[in-house]
Amino acid sequence: METLLDALAEAVRLLASGDAETVEILLRSLRVSLAATAIACAVALPAAYGLAFGRFRGRGLLVATVNTGMGLPPVVVGLVVTVFLWRSGPLGELELLYTTTGMVIAQALIAAPLVCAFAVAALQGGVDPGLRLQLRGLGATRLRLALALLREARLGLCAAAMAGFGAALSEVGAAMMVGGNIAGETRVLTTGAVLATSRGDFALALALGLVLLIVAFAVTAMLTVLQQRAAPLRA
């Protein structure tokens, strides 16, 4: 109990004092996670639209693969990305290993299956099948049809984005492997907490964990407000 109280006091001190290192780690965590979420959404939402409304051979297998990806171990993703970005790997010439760009790639790969799976469910369960027929009958182009259906499922899609952001922000295994936890370069809140724990500095580790929770709550709360404002009023 005393350790938890010390951690809370340390978290308040770090935030209130504007500790430069903590602020730097916090901003880097947000930058990496938001970028990864944006990339995951940009790739996963069109894929989810195709899986939800497309009719082609192998569609069921692809949906099952995406759903399986929701449980993909982050360490496996980190290992694969590390192999590809290694100096002798296929993408080694890009020199992205132990950089925040490499971390964004790894986190985007982790978040994308979550976003896609939730988005497929939202599009299939939140869109009236008759709406597609009606829009087609009115002569809507493919782009306008897609935008209308995405708008109709916006509540579920927002939840998909929140799930992706949560997975990216809380990820530690891939971030450690791809980023290297380099001070001032690639250290984020999760890897910083792991390092503090390994050093026996539990107060700092718990403090960073509390900061992580505060950040996750703040971002998710903003997205939730936007989601609820977009929700239709029901009698």
C-alpha positions, 0 to 999 in steps of 0.5 A: 500500500505504501508503494502505491501511495509513493507511486501516486505521489511521484506521478503527481510530482512528475506531472505537476513539476513538468519534469522534462524527461517525463514530458518528453516520454509522454509526448513521444508515446502520444506521437508514436501511438497516434501515428500508428493508429492513424496508419492502422485506420487508413489501411484497416477501414477500406479493408473492413469495408471490402470484407463486410460488403464484398462477395468473393471466394475466400472472404470467410477465410480472410475474416477469420484471419483478421479475427485471429490477428486480434490475438496476435502476440505483440512480441511476434510482431516485434520479432518479425519487424525486427528481422525485416528492419535488421541491417542484413534484412530486406528493409535494412537499408532504410535504417529504421530499426531503433527509431520511432518510425520503426515503432510506429510500423510495429504498433500499426501492425498490432492495431490494424487487425483490431481496427479491421475486425471491429470495423467489419462487425460494425459495418455488418451489424450497424448498417441496414441492408436495405440502405445499400439497395436504396442508395444504389437505386438513387444512383449513388456512386461507389464513393458516395455509397461507401461514405454513406455506409461508413457514416451510418456505422460511425459509432462502431468505427469510432469504437474500432479506432479506440481499440486500436489506439489502446492496443498501440499505446499499451504495447511494450514487447514490440516497442522494446524490440524494435525501438530499443528503449533508447533514452531521449530517442525511443523510450516511451511510457511502457518501456520506461516503466519496464526499465524502472521495474528492472532497476527496482524503482517501483515508485517511478514504474508505477508513476509512469503506469499511472501517467499511461492510464491518465493519457489513455483515459484522456484520449479515449474520453475525447473520442467517446465524447465525439462518438456520443455526439454523433449518436442518433437520439432515440425516443 
